[in-house]
Amino acid sequence: MIGEIGGTKEQEAAEFAYNNVRKPIVAYIVGRTAPQGKTMGHAGAIVEGDSGTYAAKIEALKERGIEVVNTSSEIVRVLRSKLLEGS
């Protein structure tokens, strides 16, 4: 899963996955270094209060058993590792 700051779609996806998906999921959320309180380039990136922040998304994903990576280049390595563990 690749997401971004703003909105709550990643938290909703984590909840759905927790209840319905049995395959491993790895998440990468962009916007980790975005200045707090600054409106970014489009409506989807608007962070209101604590909702939609990088930290809130990471916490929600991890609580639902989704591994979060810090760079996009880690996605394949982590997924490969998780899939090999399951075989």
C-alpha positions as CSV (number, residue, x, y, z in Angstrom):
1,M,0.0,0.0,0.0
2,I,1.3,3.4,-0.9
3,G,-0.4,6.4,0.8
4,E,0.2,10.0,1.7
5,I,-0.5,12.4,4.6
6,G,-4.0,13.8,4.7
7,G,-7.3,12.1,4.9
8,T,-8.1,8.8,6.6
9,K,-8.2,6.4,3.7
10,E,-5.1,4.5,4.8
11,Q,-6.6,4.0,8.3
12,E,-9.8,2.7,6.7
13,A,-7.8,0.4,4.4
14,A,-5.9,-1.0,7.5
15,E,-9.2,-1.7,9.2
16,F,-10.6,-3.4,6.1
17,A,-7.4,-5.5,5.6
18,Y,-7.4,-6.5,9.3
19,N,-10.9,-7.9,8.9
20,N,-10.8,-9.3,5.4
21,V,-7.3,-9.9,4.0
22,R,-5.0,-12.7,5.0
23,K,-2.0,-11.9,2.7
24,P,0.9,-9.8,3.9
25,I,0.6,-6.0,3.4
26,V,3.5,-3.6,3.5
27,A,2.7,0.2,3.6
28,Y,4.8,3.2,2.6
29,I,3.4,6.6,3.5
30,V,4.8,9.7,1.9
31,G,5.0,13.0,3.6
32,R,7.0,12.0,6.7
33,T,9.1,15.2,6.4
34,A,6.2,17.6,5.5
35,P,6.1,20.6,7.9
36,Q,3.4,20.2,10.5
37,G,0.5,22.6,10.0
38,K,1.4,23.4,6.3
39,T,-1.2,22.7,3.6
40,M,0.4,20.7,0.9
41,G,-0.2,20.7,-2.9
42,H,-3.7,19.3,-3.1
43,A,-6.9,18.7,-1.1
44,G,-6.0,15.1,-0.3
45,A,-2.9,16.2,1.5
46,I,-4.6,18.5,4.0
47,V,-4.0,17.5,7.5
48,E,-6.6,18.6,10.0
49,G,-5.6,18.3,13.7
50,D,-4.2,14.8,14.4
51,S,-6.3,13.2,11.7
52,G,-4.3,12.3,8.6
53,T,-0.9,13.0,10.1
54,Y,2.0,10.8,9.3
55,A,2.2,9.6,12.9
56,A,-1.5,8.8,13.1
57,K,-1.4,6.7,9.9
58,I,1.7,4.8,10.9
59,E,0.2,4.0,14.3
60,A,-3.1,2.8,12.8
61,L,-1.3,0.6,10.2
62,K,1.0,-1.0,12.8
63,E,-1.9,-1.6,15.2
64,R,-3.6,-3.7,12.5
65,G,-0.5,-5.7,11.7
66,I,0.7,-3.9,8.6
67,E,4.4,-3.5,8.4
68,V,5.5,0.1,7.5
69,V,8.6,0.9,5.6
70,N,10.5,4.2,5.4
71,T,11.5,4.1,1.8
72,S,9.8,2.8,-1.4
73,S,12.9,0.7,-2.1
74,E,12.2,-1.4,1.0
75,I,8.7,-2.6,-0.2
76,V,9.9,-5.5,-2.5
77,R,12.5,-6.7,0.0
78,V,10.0,-6.8,2.9
79,L,7.2,-8.4,0.8
80,R,9.6,-11.0,-0.5
81,S,10.7,-11.8,3.0
82,K,7.1,-12.1,4.3
83,L,6.0,-14.3,1.4
84,L,9.0,-16.7,1.9
85,E,8.2,-16.9,5.6
86,G,4.7,-18.2,4.7
87,S,5.9,-20.9,2.3
